[in-house]
Amino acid sequence: MKKIAIATGIAATILLAALSSFAQTQSREDILKQIEAKRAELNVLENRFLSPSEEDKAKYADFLREPNTGLVRLLPREKFDSSRDVRLTIGGGGAFYSFTRLTHEYGQGSDIELEQGNLSTGFAGADYGIMTNIGDTPLENVTIDAASFLANHVPADDEPKARIEQRKWGQGTTADGTSYRERQLAKVNSTYLLRSVSYDRSDLLVAFRVVRIDDDDSVTILWKLLKKYPTPRLARN
């Protein structure tokens, strides 16, 4: 037994020495290639984690064949953002989404965010947005006529006015008996109307429906673009 233990110790020492030697001979370029390869693998896993369920994809397949539609999962920011306990590498932790750029990556003109069970908009600088919950309305039945207040809004053309608009919408607005706010509670089988203004990037009107809330508090939404407006420009002082 003593001989076996000695032999095992010698083998382990040789192996550690070999690994140490290999690590020392690796160039920084080789290490960078390994990092890039691992990052690519991680991106694949994160995309799979962010993807809506196969069940939902199949259920809404006909709707998704229409132009300017989509199905997307939002992750709760309090759980998956880079500053939290469970971290994803994607900016914003999968909590944000841009309906024009079709990306979760924060900082690309994001239109919507999920945090603490709430959906919100209008959270970047002088950009702003507002939304309303119109209840259990089939998304197929929602047209721009159902969103006349949002559809007819004209974005401010200078920074002071834009900031006033942002504050006003953040505090909430009521028009024709309907309440509009920057934040709405995410409810399954509820349909929402959203107007999102991102200066020098996009201005759009979207209808979306919460079709699933999973055990990890992620929210799956089905959406369609009602109207895309000319890119708003802001005169900054």
C-alpha positions, 0 to 999 in steps of 0.5 A: 500500500505504501508503494502504491501511495508513493507511486500515486504521489509521484504521478500527481506531482508529474501531472501538476508539473506538466500542467504548470509547464503547459500553462506557462507555455501558452501565449496570451493570444492562445488564452484570448482565443480560449476566452472567445470560444468560451464566450461563444459557448456561453452566448449560445446557452444564454440565448437558449435560456432567454428563448420562449418555450417551444409550447408557446412558439407552437401555440402562436406560430400562425400569429408569428407568421404575420409581419412585425410580430414577435414572441420574447421572454423577459427576465426579472432584472433583480435576479439576472442583471450583472450586479445580481447574484445570478449573472448573465453576460448580456447587458441588462441581464435579459430584462430589457428589449428593443422592438425595433432592434429585436435585441435584449442588449441594454443600451440599444434603444430598449423599449421595455423592462421587467423588474419586480413583476412590473413592466416599465418604459421610459428609463433612459435619459431624455427618452420616454414612454408610456403604456396602458393595460387594456385587459383581456383583449385578443392581440389579433383584435387590437388596431391603431384605432384602439390607441388613439391617445398614444398614436396621436402624441407628438414627441417634444422637439427640444430637451427641456420639453422632453424632460417635462413630458417624461416627468408628466408621463412618469407621474401618470396621465388619464385620457378619456377615462384610461390611465397611462403610466410608465409602469404597469404590473405584468398580468397573464392574459392582459394586453398592453399598449405602449408608445416608446420614444427614443430620440435619434433612434426610434418612435413606435407604438406597440401592442403586446400581451403577457402569455406566460409568467414562469416560476423564475418570474420571467415573463413571456410576451407576444407582440405586434408593431402597430406603427413606426413613426419617423425617427424623432430628433431632439434639439439639445441645449 
